[in-house]
């Protein structure tokens, strides 16, 4: 057994004694050779554990491990995986090293309240975490010295159950640490990393856990230590749990505790990237450190601005954390140190009045202390400049310093295995490492029959998954017939399948397609041309409005008028998401414009040949080309009701005139010749542009490079042609 292996596990056979190391490094989750190691190890167990190699190794009998250690085919996969892992961690040749040839001991710190890396580590709620996870993976691929900082939520986000009448119910399950790909972080001095964070008049101890993703390291903070009071142990127990007071304490721990954890681990970041305002207290700890070194408040603030990057993700006011000044001041009482004489000046950095009176606003704090700020799409950048105009009262709208770095997806994580094999044949074996337009033009060379065959297989995989999931619900929980029906057991494996999977909240308009039930019924139940809808997603526990939307959709799934062609898949997570974005035929998105900052699920679907059917908001305002999907455009109207009615009519019309006919019009070979060009264009236009490869490079070039140069390091611009956002 290696020293970084799984504790409590019997010694592995010598020939495969790094198998536990491979299981603990989530690099395997996006590397095909490494994934195949665990698929071949025991495919039944692979599926039963929802693709969790750590749990697999704890469950496998020693005799089975001894057997695979003598299997030449398995050993070939194992050796190939390690030959990929080792240089990923240590190679000095990478895209990053070509840009920054010498920056020894320096790193990029990336703070986020959630990270979605893999379903075996459920410390995420939705899109913010998925993006953070994809960035960490791409950073490893490109060779960036990225250190992620977040929370180790022992109870994660909630599990969703739906009652017989469709009401969401939340339950929390404590993570079995032994089955998670985490290990205690160890300081350079060889001790477990534990830091202290002042909260009001008390001090809370914070343990640090480490997750490996190839070259990237992720440090997760945990207050669940016996030395802490019971209520302090709960501070990091749940993602987005608790009241306002709990939330401000969590954010103090993330910001101040996160900086202290990096210092304890010997890290010396040259760039500090805050992913949303949750982490804005990072700047307080950094300013305190510099003032203790004798710098002035003004010089300290200037230095923090020079080295801080801030990404804002939401144009919805409720998505920005605000707190009463008295609450913030009371919990920061022990944090000031020598910064205390500048307490009022610091608190003023968070001062913001959105019309409800002055409060301490975490986004305002980040905007005022970051030298580089970005939104997550071009449209969102304009919305952000308008929304936060009071931060820059003297600046003209186009001079407000908000850049646009449109979100992207990590291709290796989201492409279907079966489709990846097709890409291997027609795009070349190195397509995962390239993102140029010319490469993706080769998608046009994939024969119609082969492309259609893969798309048919992926839809069947999805529906098999849905039916088996419903079967398990019935067998394990004895749910009633209605819930089994609503879960999708009557879905047709040959019917046009439209997916809608995202957080349930009002601005995303999950019920828009049900605006005219009679018209929708005619579309879904058309003879020989049926259409079916698959919904998934969670409402925030405190969002009763979102829960009502979810309930109404669920009740539509029980409505006999739709003949079982509407389904709701409960407990949406990364595992479910992979099946949906790969197996549906169309991806539906109809937010209330301009409230969708970017969105990325449609990118994942399009990569897999699932065209996007969406309002022209977020990324789709940049991504729609006229032949790679469909644009829902009901025009502008004076009120919400009129807008909703017009958008619903436009959606129905697109389905009736364009989408359904293109899917079902077949030639003598039963191939949809009008449909497949749309599928190809969806892949061809999205794969080179809306990826984390392009996005992370833009972060480096537009957001990180100024801080790198100002720190005295040489930064070389990338040369040669590559796709960028339009």
C-alpha positions as CSV (number, residue, x, y, z in Angstrom):
1,X,0.0,0.0,0.0
2,X,1.2,3.5,-0.8
3,X,1.3,6.1,1.9
4,X,-1.3,8.2,0.0
5,X,-3.6,5.3,-0.4
6,X,-6.9,4.4,1.3
7,X,-6.7,3.9,5.0
8,X,-8.1,0.7,6.4
9,X,-7.8,-1.1,3.1
10,X,-6.1,-4.5,2.9
11,X,-2.8,-4.4,1.0
12,X,-3.3,-4.5,-2.7
13,X,-1.5,-7.1,-4.8
14,X,2.0,-5.7,-5.5
15,X,1.5,-5.6,-9.3
16,X,-1.5,-3.2,-8.9
17,X,-0.5,-1.4,-5.6
18,X,-1.2,2.0,-7.1
19,X,-4.8,1.2,-7.8
20,X,-5.9,3.1,-4.6
21,X,-3.8,6.1,-5.6
22,X,-5.6,6.1,-9.0
23,X,-9.0,5.8,-7.3
24,X,-8.2,8.8,-5.1
25,X,-7.2,11.1,-7.9
26,X,-10.4,12.2,-9.7
27,X,-8.3,12.7,-12.8
28,X,-9.6,9.2,-13.6
29,X,-13.1,10.6,-14.0
30,X,-12.3,12.4,-17.3
31,X,-9.6,10.1,-18.6
32,X,-10.9,7.3,-20.8
33,X,-8.1,4.9,-20.1
34,X,-8.4,5.4,-16.3
35,X,-12.2,5.0,-16.4
36,X,-11.8,1.8,-18.3
37,X,-9.6,0.4,-15.5
38,X,-12.5,0.5,-13.1
39,X,-15.1,-0.5,-15.6
40,X,-13.1,-3.6,-16.3
41,X,-12.3,-4.2,-12.7
42,X,-15.9,-5.1,-12.0
43,X,-18.5,-3.6,-14.3
44,X,-21.5,-4.7,-12.2
45,X,-20.0,-3.1,-9.1
46,X,-19.0,0.0,-11.2
47,X,-22.7,0.6,-12.0
48,X,-23.9,-0.3,-8.5
49,X,-21.6,2.2,-6.8
50,X,-22.6,5.0,-9.4
51,X,-19.0,4.9,-10.7
52,X,-17.2,5.3,-7.3
53,X,-13.8,3.5,-7.5
54,X,-13.0,4.2,-3.8
55,X,-16.1,2.4,-2.7
56,X,-15.4,-0.4,-5.2
57,X,-12.0,-1.1,-3.7
58,X,-13.6,-1.4,-0.2
59,X,-16.2,-3.9,-1.5
60,X,-14.1,-6.1,-3.8
61,X,-13.0,-9.4,-2.3
62,X,-9.2,-9.9,-2.2
63,X,-9.5,-12.9,-4.5
64,X,-11.0,-10.8,-7.2
65,X,-8.1,-8.2,-6.9
66,X,-5.6,-11.0,-7.1
67,X,-7.3,-12.3,-10.2
68,X,-7.2,-9.0,-12.1
69,X,-3.5,-8.6,-11.0
70,X,-2.8,-11.6,-13.3
71,X,-5.1,-10.4,-16.2
72,X,-2.9,-9.1,-19.1
73,X,-5.8,-7.0,-20.5
74,X,-6.5,-5.4,-17.2
75,X,-2.8,-4.7,-16.5
76,X,-2.4,-3.1,-19.9
77,X,-5.2,-0.6,-19.0
78,X,-3.8,-0.1,-15.6
79,X,-0.3,0.7,-16.9
80,X,-1.6,3.0,-19.6
81,X,-3.6,4.9,-17.0
82,X,-0.5,5.4,-14.8
83,X,1.5,6.5,-17.8
84,X,-1.0,9.2,-18.2
85,X,-1.4,10.2,-14.6
86,X,2.3,10.7,-13.7
87,X,3.2,13.2,-16.4
88,X,-0.1,15.0,-15.8
89,X,1.0,15.7,-12.2
90,X,4.6,16.5,-12.8
91,X,5.3,17.4,-16.4
92,X,7.1,20.7,-17.0
93,X,5.8,20.9,-20.6
94,X,2.3,22.3,-20.8
95,X,0.3,25.2,-22.3
96,X,0.9,27.1,-19.0
97,X,4.6,26.5,-18.8
98,X,4.9,28.0,-22.3
99,X,3.1,31.1,-21.2
100,X,4.9,31.5,-17.8
101,X,8.2,29.7,-18.1
102,X,9.4,30.4,-14.6
103,X,7.1,31.0,-11.6
104,X,8.5,28.5,-9.0
105,X,6.5,28.1,-5.8
106,X,3.7,30.4,-7.0
107,X,0.1,29.4,-7.7
108,X,-3.4,30.6,-8.5
109,X,-5.9,30.4,-5.7
110,X,-9.5,29.7,-6.8
111,X,-12.2,30.1,-4.1
112,X,-15.7,28.8,-4.5
113,X,-18.5,27.8,-2.1
114,X,-19.1,24.6,-4.1
115,X,-17.3,22.3,-6.5
116,X,-18.9,19.6,-8.6
117,X,-16.1,17.2,-9.5
118,X,-17.9,13.8,-9.3
119,X,-21.0,12.4,-7.7
120,X,-18.9,10.5,-5.2
121,X,-18.1,13.9,-3.6
122,X,-21.5,15.6,-3.3
123,X,-20.4,19.1,-2.3
124,X,-22.3,20.9,-5.0
125,X,-25.8,22.2,-5.6
126,X,-25.9,23.3,-9.3
127,X,-24.3,25.3,-12.0
128,X,-21.9,27.3,-9.9
129,X,-20.3,24.1,-8.6
130,X,-20.3,22.4,-12.0
131,X,-18.5,25.3,-13.5
132,X,-15.9,25.4,-10.7
133,X,-15.3,21.7,-11.1
134,X,-14.9,22.0,-14.8
135,X,-12.4,24.8,-14.4
136,X,-10.3,22.7,-11.9
137,X,-10.2,19.9,-14.5
138,X,-9.2,22.1,-17.3
139,X,-6.6,23.8,-15.2
140,X,-5.0,20.4,-14.7
141,X,-5.1,19.7,-18.4
142,X,-3.5,23.0,-19.3
143,X,-0.9,22.7,-16.5
144,X,-2.0,25.7,-14.4
145,X,-0.8,25.6,-10.7
146,X,-4.4,26.0,-9.5
147,X,-5.3,25.5,-5.9
148,X,-9.1,25.3,-5.3
149,X,-10.5,26.2,-1.9
150,X,-14.0,25.3,-0.7
151,X,-16.0,23.4,1.9
152,X,-16.0,19.7,2.9
153,X,-19.8,19.5,3.5
154,X,-20.3,16.2,5.4
155,X,-24.0,16.3,4.6
156,X,-23.6,17.8,1.2
157,X,-26.6,19.1,-0.6
158,X,-30.0,17.6,0.1
159,X,-31.4,14.4,-1.5
160,X,-34.7,15.1,-3.2
161,X,-37.8,13.0,-2.8
162,X,-41.2,13.9,-4.2
163,X,-44.4,13.1,-2.4
164,X,-47.4,11.5,-4.1
165,X,-48.9,15.0,-4.8
166,X,-45.6,16.3,-6.2
167,X,-44.2,18.3,-3.2
168,X,-40.4,18.3,-2.9
169,X,-39.1,16.8,0.4
170,X,-35.5,17.3,1.4
171,X,-33.4,14.8,3.4
172,X,-29.7,14.9,4.3
173,X,-27.3,12.0,4.4
174,X,-24.0,12.2,6.1
175,X,-21.1,11.4,3.8
176,X,-19.3,8.1,4.5
177,X,-15.8,9.6,4.5
178,X,-14.2,6.2,3.8
179,X,-16.0,6.0,0.4
180,X,-15.1,9.6,-0.7
181,X,-12.0,10.5,-2.7
182,X,-10.5,12.7,0.1
183,X,-7.5,12.6,2.4
184,X,-6.4,14.8,5.2
185,X,-4.3,17.7,4.0
186,X,-0.7,17.5,5.5
187,X,1.4,20.6,6.0
188,X,5.0,20.8,4.7
189,X,6.0,20.0,8.3
190,X,4.1,16.7,8.1
191,X,1.2,17.5,10.4
192,X,-2.5,17.4,9.6
193,X,-3.5,20.9,8.5
194,X,-5.8,22.6,11.0
195,X,-6.2,26.4,11.2
196,X,-8.2,28.7,13.5
197,X,-10.7,31.3,12.5
198,X,-12.1,34.0,15.0
199,X,-15.9,34.2,15.0
200,X,-17.1,37.0,17.3
201,X,-15.6,36.4,20.7
202,X,-14.7,32.7,20.1
203,X,-12.3,30.8,17.9
204,X,-13.3,27.9,15.6
205,X,-10.9,25.2,14.5
206,X,-11.0,24.2,10.8
207,X,-9.6,21.0,9.5
208,X,-8.5,20.9,5.9
209,X,-9.0,18.0,3.5
210,X,-7.3,17.4,0.1
211,X,-8.8,16.2,-3.2
212,X,-6.5,15.6,-6.2
213,X,-7.5,16.2,-9.8
214,X,-4.3,15.5,-11.7
215,X,-2.2,18.6,-11.3
216,X,-4.9,20.5,-9.5
217,X,-5.3,20.3,-5.7
218,X,-8.6,21.1,-4.0
219,X,-8.5,22.1,-0.3
220,X,-11.8,21.7,1.6
221,X,-12.6,23.3,5.0
222,X,-14.3,21.4,7.7
223,X,-15.4,22.6,11.2
224,X,-16.7,19.2,12.3
225,X,-14.0,18.8,15.0
226,X,-14.6,17.6,18.5
227,X,-12.7,20.6,19.8
228,X,-15.4,22.9,18.5
229,X,-18.8,23.5,20.1
230,X,-21.6,21.4,18.7
231,X,-23.1,24.4,16.9
232,X,-19.8,25.3,15.3
233,X,-19.3,21.8,14.0
234,X,-22.5,22.4,12.0
235,X,-21.2,25.5,10.3
236,X,-19.8,23.5,7.4
237,X,-22.2,20.6,7.6
238,X,-24.6,21.5,4.7
239,X,-24.3,23.4,1.5
240,X,-26.4,26.6,1.6
241,X,-28.0,25.6,4.8
242,X,-29.0,27.6,7.9
243,X,-30.1,31.1,8.4
244,X,-28.5,34.5,7.7
245,X,-26.2,34.3,10.7
246,X,-25.0,30.8,9.7
247,X,-24.4,32.1,6.2
248,X,-22.2,35.0,7.2
249,X,-20.2,32.7,9.5
250,X,-19.7,30.2,6.7
251,X,-18.4,33.0,4.4
252,X,-16.0,34.2,7.1
253,X,-14.6,30.7,7.4
254,X,-14.3,30.3,3.6
255,X,-12.5,33.7,3.1
256,X,-10.4,34.0,6.3
257,X,-10.0,30.3,6.9
258,X,-9.3,29.6,3.3
259,X,-6.4,32.1,3.2
260,X,-5.0,30.7,6.4
261,X,-5.2,27.1,5.1
262,X,-3.3,28.0,2.0
263,X,-0.6,29.7,4.1
264,X,-0.4,26.7,6.4
265,X,0.1,24.5,3.3
266,X,3.0,26.6,2.2
267,X,1.1,28.1,-0.8
268,X,2.0,31.6,-2.1
269,X,-0.6,32.5,-4.8
270,X,0.1,35.2,-7.3
271,X,-3.6,35.5,-8.3
272,X,-6.6,35.2,-6.0
273,X,-9.8,34.3,-8.0
274,X,-13.1,34.7,-6.2
275,X,-15.9,32.7,-7.8
276,X,-18.9,34.7,-6.7
277,X,-19.2,36.9,-3.6
278,X,-19.3,34.1,-1.1
279,X,-15.5,34.2,-0.8
280,X,-15.1,38.0,-0.6
281,X,-13.7,37.9,3.0
282,X,-10.5,36.6,1.4
283,X,-9.6,40.3,0.9
284,X,-10.0,41.0,4.7
285,X,-7.4,38.4,5.7
286,X,-5.0,39.4,3.0
287,X,-5.3,43.1,3.9
288,X,-4.7,42.2,7.6
289,X,-1.5,40.3,6.7
290,X,-0.1,43.2,4.7
291,X,-1.0,45.8,7.3
292,X,0.8,43.7,9.9
293,X,3.9,44.0,7.6
294,X,3.7,47.8,8.0
295,X,1.9,48.8,4.8
296,X,-0.7,51.6,4.7
297,X,-4.4,50.8,4.2
298,X,-4.3,52.5,0.8
299,X,-1.2,50.5,-0.4
300,X,-2.7,47.3,0.9
301,X,-6.0,47.9,-0.9
302,X,-4.1,48.7,-4.1
303,X,-2.1,45.4,-3.8
304,X,-5.2,43.4,-3.1
305,X,-6.9,44.9,-6.2
306,X,-3.8,44.2,-8.4
307,X,-3.9,40.5,-7.5
308,X,-7.6,39.7,-7.1
309,X,-10.0,38.5,-9.8
310,X,-13.8,38.3,-9.3
311,X,-16.4,36.4,-11.3
312,X,-20.0,37.3,-10.8
313,X,-22.6,34.8,-12.0
314,X,-26.1,36.1,-11.4
315,X,-28.2,39.0,-12.6
316,X,-30.9,38.1,-10.0
317,X,-30.6,40.4,-7.0
318,X,-31.6,37.7,-4.6
319,X,-28.6,35.7,-5.7
320,X,-26.2,38.2,-4.0
321,X,-25.6,37.7,-0.3
322,X,-26.2,40.8,1.9
323,X,-26.1,41.1,5.7
324,X,-26.9,43.7,8.3
325,X,-23.8,45.7,9.2
326,X,-24.2,44.9,12.9
327,X,-24.2,41.2,12.2
328,X,-21.1,41.4,10.1
329,X,-19.3,43.6,12.6
330,X,-20.1,41.3,15.5
331,X,-18.8,38.2,13.8
332,X,-15.7,39.9,12.5
333,X,-14.8,41.2,16.0
334,X,-11.9,38.9,16.4
335,X,-10.6,39.1,12.8
336,X,-9.4,42.7,12.6
337,X,-6.0,42.5,14.2
338,X,-4.0,45.6,13.1
339,X,-6.6,46.2,10.5
340,X,-9.0,47.2,13.3
341,X,-8.0,50.9,13.1
342,X,-9.4,50.8,9.5
343,X,-12.5,48.9,10.4
344,X,-14.9,51.6,9.1
345,X,-13.0,52.0,5.9
346,X,-13.2,48.2,5.3
347,X,-16.9,48.0,6.1
348,X,-17.6,50.8,3.7
349,X,-16.2,48.6,0.9
350,X,-19.2,46.4,1.3
351,X,-21.7,49.2,1.7
352,X,-24.5,49.0,-0.9
353,X,-28.2,50.0,-1.0
354,X,-30.3,48.2,-3.5
355,X,-33.4,50.1,-2.6
356,X,-34.1,48.4,0.7
357,X,-31.7,50.3,2.8
358,X,-27.9,50.0,3.3
359,X,-26.5,46.5,4.0
360,X,-23.1,44.8,3.8
361,X,-23.1,43.3,0.3
362,X,-20.6,40.6,-0.5
363,X,-20.7,41.3,-4.2
364,X,-20.1,45.0,-3.7
365,X,-17.1,44.1,-1.5
366,X,-15.7,41.9,-4.2
367,X,-16.3,44.5,-7.0
368,X,-14.5,47.2,-5.0
369,X,-11.5,45.1,-4.1
370,X,-10.9,43.2,-7.4
371,X,-8.7,44.6,-10.1
372,X,-10.3,42.4,-12.7
373,X,-14.0,41.6,-12.8
374,X,-15.8,39.4,-15.3
375,X,-19.4,38.3,-16.1
376,X,-20.1,34.9,-17.6
377,X,-21.4,35.9,-21.1
378,X,-21.4,38.9,-23.3
379,X,-25.0,39.7,-22.6
380,X,-24.5,39.2,-18.8
381,X,-21.6,41.7,-18.9
382,X,-23.9,44.4,-20.1
383,X,-26.5,43.5,-17.5
384,X,-23.9,43.5,-14.8
385,X,-22.6,47.0,-15.8
386,X,-26.1,48.3,-15.5
387,X,-27.0,46.4,-12.3
388,X,-24.0,47.6,-10.4
389,X,-23.7,51.1,-11.9
390,X,-23.6,52.8,-8.4
391,X,-20.2,51.1,-7.8
392,X,-18.7,53.2,-10.5
393,X,-20.8,56.4,-10.4
394,X,-18.4,58.4,-12.6
395,X,-18.0,55.8,-15.3
396,X,-20.0,55.8,-18.6
397,X,-21.8,52.4,-19.1
398,X,-19.3,51.1,-21.6
399,X,-16.4,52.1,-19.3
400,X,-17.6,50.2,-16.2
401,X,-14.8,47.6,-15.7
402,X,-16.7,44.3,-16.3
403,X,-15.2,41.9,-18.8
404,X,-17.0,39.1,-20.5
405,X,-15.6,35.6,-20.2
406,X,-18.3,33.3,-21.5
407,X,-18.7,30.0,-19.6
408,X,-17.6,26.7,-21.1
409,X,-17.7,23.0,-20.3
410,X,-15.0,20.4,-19.8
411,X,-15.2,18.2,-22.9
412,X,-13.6,15.1,-21.4
413,X,-16.1,15.1,-18.6
414,X,-19.3,15.6,-20.6
415,X,-18.9,13.8,-23.9
416,X,-20.6,10.4,-24.1
417,X,-18.2,7.4,-24.1
418,X,-19.9,6.0,-27.2
419,X,-19.8,9.2,-29.1
420,X,-16.1,9.7,-28.1
421,X,-15.3,6.4,-29.9
422,X,-16.9,7.8,-33.0
423,X,-14.8,11.0,-32.7
424,X,-11.7,8.9,-32.3
425,X,-12.3,7.4,-35.7
426,X,-13.2,10.5,-37.6
427,X,-11.5,13.3,-35.8
428,X,-8.3,11.5,-34.8
429,X,-7.2,10.1,-31.5
430,X,-6.0,13.4,-30.1
431,X,-9.2,15.3,-30.6
432,X,-9.6,15.8,-26.8
433,X,-6.5,18.0,-26.8
434,X,-7.5,20.2,-29.7
435,X,-10.2,22.8,-30.1
436,X,-9.7,24.4,-33.5
437,X,-12.5,24.8,-36.0
438,X,-10.8,22.7,-38.7
439,X,-10.7,19.7,-36.4
440,X,-14.4,19.9,-35.7
441,X,-15.3,20.3,-39.4
442,X,-14.5,16.6,-39.6
443,X,-17.8,16.0,-37.8
444,X,-19.3,16.5,-41.3
445,X,-17.5,13.3,-42.4
446,X,-19.3,11.1,-39.9
447,X,-21.7,8.9,-42.0
448,X,-25.4,9.6,-41.4
449,X,-26.2,6.0,-40.4
450,X,-23.3,5.9,-37.9
451,X,-24.2,9.2,-36.3
452,X,-27.9,8.4,-36.1
453,X,-27.1,5.0,-34.7
454,X,-25.1,6.5,-31.8
455,X,-27.9,9.0,-31.1
456,X,-30.4,6.2,-31.0
457,X,-28.2,4.2,-28.6
458,X,-27.8,7.2,-26.2
459,X,-31.5,7.8,-26.1
460,X,-32.1,4.1,-25.2
461,X,-29.4,4.3,-22.5
462,X,-31.2,7.2,-21.0
463,X,-34.6,5.5,-21.0
464,X,-33.2,2.3,-19.7
465,X,-31.6,4.3,-16.9
466,X,-34.9,6.1,-16.1
467,X,-36.9,2.8,-16.1
468,X,-34.4,1.1,-13.9
469,X,-34.3,4.0,-11.5
470,X,-38.1,3.9,-11.3
471,X,-38.0,0.1,-10.7
472,X,-35.5,0.7,-7.8
473,X,-37.8,3.3,-6.3
474,X,-40.7,0.9,-6.4
475,X,-38.7,-2.0,-5.0
476,X,-36.8,-0.2,-2.3
477,X,-39.3,2.4,-1.2
478,X,-42.6,0.8,-2.1
479,X,-43.8,4.0,-3.9
480,X,-47.2,4.0,-5.4
481,X,-48.1,3.4,-9.0
482,X,-48.5,7.1,-9.7
483,X,-44.9,7.8,-8.7
484,X,-43.7,4.9,-10.9
485,X,-45.6,6.3,-13.8
486,X,-44.4,9.9,-13.2
487,X,-40.8,8.6,-13.1
488,X,-41.0,7.8,-16.8
489,X,-41.8,4.1,-17.1
490,X,-44.1,4.7,-20.1
491,X,-41.6,6.7,-22.2
492,X,-41.1,5.4,-25.7
493,X,-37.4,4.6,-26.7
494,X,-38.1,5.7,-30.3
495,X,-39.9,9.0,-29.6
496,X,-38.5,12.5,-29.9
497,X,-37.3,13.2,-26.4
498,X,-37.0,16.8,-25.1
499,X,-35.1,17.4,-21.9
500,X,-35.5,20.2,-19.3
501,X,-33.1,19.8,-16.3
502,X,-32.1,22.7,-14.1
503,X,-32.9,24.4,-10.8
504,X,-36.6,25.0,-10.4
505,X,-37.2,28.7,-9.8
506,X,-39.6,31.3,-11.2
507,X,-37.3,33.0,-13.7
508,X,-36.4,29.8,-15.5
509,X,-40.1,29.3,-16.3
510,X,-40.3,25.5,-16.0
511,X,-44.0,25.5,-16.7
512,X,-43.9,27.6,-19.9
513,X,-44.4,24.6,-22.2
514,X,-47.7,23.8,-20.4
515,X,-49.2,27.3,-21.1
516,X,-51.7,25.7,-23.5
517,X,-52.2,22.1,-22.4
518,X,-54.5,21.3,-25.3
519,X,-52.0,22.4,-27.9
520,X,-49.2,20.7,-26.1
521,X,-51.3,17.5,-25.9
522,X,-51.7,17.5,-29.6
523,X,-48.0,17.8,-30.1
524,X,-47.1,15.1,-27.6
525,X,-49.8,12.6,-28.8
526,X,-49.5,13.1,-32.6
527,X,-50.1,9.8,-34.4
528,X,-46.8,8.3,-35.5
529,X,-44.9,11.4,-34.4
530,X,-45.0,11.3,-30.6
531,X,-43.0,13.7,-28.4
532,X,-42.0,13.2,-24.8
533,X,-40.7,15.6,-22.1
534,X,-38.3,14.6,-19.4
535,X,-37.9,17.1,-16.5
536,X,-35.4,17.0,-13.6
537,X,-34.1,19.5,-11.1
538,X,-34.3,20.7,-7.5
539,X,-35.8,23.8,-6.0
540,X,-33.8,25.5,-3.2
541,X,-35.2,24.4,0.2
542,X,-36.3,27.9,1.0
543,X,-37.8,28.6,-2.4
544,X,-41.5,27.7,-2.0
545,X,-42.3,29.3,-5.4
546,X,-39.8,27.0,-7.1
547,X,-41.3,24.0,-5.2
548,X,-44.8,24.9,-6.5
549,X,-43.5,25.0,-10.1
550,X,-41.9,21.6,-9.5
551,X,-45.2,20.3,-8.1
552,X,-47.2,21.5,-11.0
553,X,-44.8,19.9,-13.5
554,X,-44.9,16.6,-11.5
555,X,-48.7,16.7,-11.6
556,X,-48.6,17.1,-15.4
557,X,-46.6,13.8,-15.5
558,X,-49.6,12.2,-13.8
559,X,-52.1,13.8,-16.2
560,X,-53.7,11.1,-18.4
561,X,-54.2,13.7,-21.1
562,X,-50.5,13.5,-21.8
563,X,-50.5,9.6,-21.9
564,X,-47.4,9.1,-19.9
565,X,-45.3,11.3,-22.2
566,X,-44.2,13.6,-19.4
567,X,-41.7,12.4,-16.8
568,X,-40.0,13.8,-13.8
569,X,-36.7,12.3,-12.7
570,X,-36.1,13.0,-9.1
571,X,-32.9,13.7,-7.1
572,X,-31.0,15.3,-10.0
573,X,-27.2,15.1,-9.6
574,X,-24.1,14.8,-11.8
575,X,-24.8,11.1,-12.5
576,X,-28.3,11.8,-13.7
577,X,-27.1,14.9,-15.6
578,X,-24.7,12.8,-17.8
579,X,-27.6,10.5,-18.9
580,X,-29.9,13.5,-19.7
581,X,-27.5,15.7,-21.7
582,X,-26.3,12.7,-23.7
583,X,-29.6,10.9,-24.2
584,X,-32.2,13.5,-25.0
585,X,-32.8,14.6,-28.6
586,X,-33.5,18.3,-27.8
587,X,-32.5,20.5,-24.9
588,X,-35.1,23.0,-23.8
589,X,-34.3,26.3,-22.0
590,X,-36.7,29.1,-21.6
591,X,-35.6,31.6,-18.9
592,X,-37.0,35.0,-18.5
593,X,-34.5,37.2,-20.4
594,X,-32.0,38.6,-19.4
595,X,-31.9,36.6,-16.1
596,X,-29.9,33.7,-17.4
597,X,-26.3,34.8,-16.9
598,X,-24.9,32.0,-19.1
599,X,-26.1,28.5,-18.6
600,X,-23.9,25.5,-19.5
601,X,-26.3,22.5,-19.7
602,X,-27.1,23.3,-23.3
603,X,-23.5,23.3,-24.2
604,X,-23.1,19.8,-22.7
605,X,-26.1,18.6,-24.7
606,X,-24.9,20.2,-28.0
607,X,-21.5,18.6,-27.6
608,X,-23.3,15.3,-27.6
609,X,-25.4,16.1,-30.7
610,X,-28.5,17.3,-28.8
611,X,-29.6,20.6,-30.4
612,X,-30.5,23.5,-28.2
613,X,-34.1,25.0,-28.2
614,X,-33.8,28.2,-26.2
615,X,-34.6,31.8,-25.5
616,X,-31.7,34.0,-26.8
617,X,-30.3,34.6,-23.4
618,X,-27.0,33.8,-21.8
619,X,-24.6,31.8,-23.9
620,X,-27.2,31.0,-26.6
621,X,-27.2,34.7,-27.6
622,X,-23.6,34.0,-28.8
623,X,-24.0,30.4,-29.7
624,X,-27.0,30.3,-32.0
625,X,-25.9,30.2,-35.6
626,X,-29.2,29.6,-37.4
627,X,-28.6,26.0,-38.2
628,X,-27.4,24.5,-34.9
629,X,-30.7,24.5,-33.0
630,X,-33.6,26.8,-32.6
631,X,-34.2,30.3,-31.1
632,X,-37.4,30.9,-29.2
633,X,-38.4,34.5,-29.8
634,X,-41.8,35.8,-28.9
635,X,-40.8,39.4,-29.2
636,X,-40.9,42.2,-26.6
637,X,-44.1,42.9,-24.7
638,X,-45.1,45.3,-21.9
639,X,-45.7,42.8,-19.2
640,X,-44.7,39.3,-18.1
641,X,-48.0,37.6,-18.9
642,X,-47.9,38.8,-22.5
643,X,-44.2,37.8,-22.8
644,X,-44.9,34.4,-21.4
645,X,-47.9,33.8,-23.8
646,X,-45.9,35.0,-26.8
647,X,-42.8,32.9,-25.9
648,X,-45.1,29.8,-25.4
649,X,-46.7,30.4,-28.8
650,X,-43.3,30.7,-30.4
651,X,-42.1,27.5,-28.7
652,X,-45.2,25.5,-29.9
653,X,-44.8,26.9,-33.4
654,X,-41.1,25.8,-33.6
655,X,-42.1,22.3,-32.4
656,X,-44.9,22.0,-34.9
657,X,-43.2,23.5,-37.9
658,X,-39.5,22.7,-37.5
659,X,-38.5,20.4,-34.7
660,X,-40.9,17.5,-35.0
661,X,-41.0,17.4,-38.8
662,X,-37.2,17.4,-39.0
663,X,-36.9,14.6,-36.6
664,X,-39.6,12.3,-38.1
665,X,-39.1,12.9,-41.8
666,X,-37.2,9.8,-42.9
667,X,-35.8,8.5,-46.2
668,X,-36.0,5.0,-47.5
669,X,-33.2,4.0,-45.1
670,X,-35.2,5.4,-42.2
671,X,-32.7,8.1,-41.6
672,X,-33.8,11.7,-40.7
673,X,-31.8,13.6,-43.3
674,X,-33.1,17.0,-42.2
675,X,-32.3,16.3,-38.6
676,X,-28.7,15.1,-38.8
677,X,-27.3,18.3,-40.3
678,X,-28.6,20.1,-37.2
679,X,-27.0,17.5,-35.0
680,X,-23.7,18.0,-36.7
681,X,-23.8,21.7,-36.6
682,X,-24.7,21.6,-32.9
683,X,-21.5,19.6,-32.3
684,X,-19.3,21.6,-34.8
685,X,-20.2,25.0,-33.5
686,X,-20.2,24.4,-29.8
687,X,-17.2,22.0,-29.3
688,X,-14.4,24.4,-30.3
689,X,-15.9,27.6,-28.7
690,X,-18.0,26.8,-25.6
691,X,-15.4,24.8,-23.6
692,X,-13.3,25.3,-20.5
693,X,-10.2,25.1,-22.8
694,X,-11.1,28.4,-24.4
695,X,-12.5,29.8,-21.2
696,X,-9.5,29.1,-18.9
697,X,-7.2,30.4,-21.6
698,X,-9.2,33.6,-21.6
699,X,-9.0,33.8,-17.8
700,X,-5.3,33.5,-18.0
701,X,-4.8,36.0,-20.8
702,X,-7.4,38.6,-19.8
703,X,-7.7,38.3,-16.1
704,X,-4.6,36.6,-14.6
705,X,-1.8,37.9,-16.9
706,X,-1.9,41.5,-15.6
707,X,-1.3,40.3,-12.0
708,X,1.4,37.9,-13.2
709,X,3.3,40.6,-15.0
710,X,2.9,43.1,-12.1
711,X,4.5,40.5,-9.8
712,X,7.6,40.6,-12.0
713,X,7.1,37.3,-14.0
714,X,7.3,37.1,-17.7
715,X,4.1,36.2,-19.5
716,X,4.1,35.2,-23.1
717,X,1.0,35.7,-25.2
718,X,-0.3,32.6,-27.1
719,X,0.5,32.7,-30.8
720,X,-1.3,31.0,-33.6
721,X,-5.0,30.9,-34.5
722,X,-7.5,29.5,-32.0
723,X,-11.2,30.0,-31.6
724,X,-12.5,32.7,-29.3
725,X,-15.9,33.9,-28.3
726,X,-17.5,36.0,-31.0
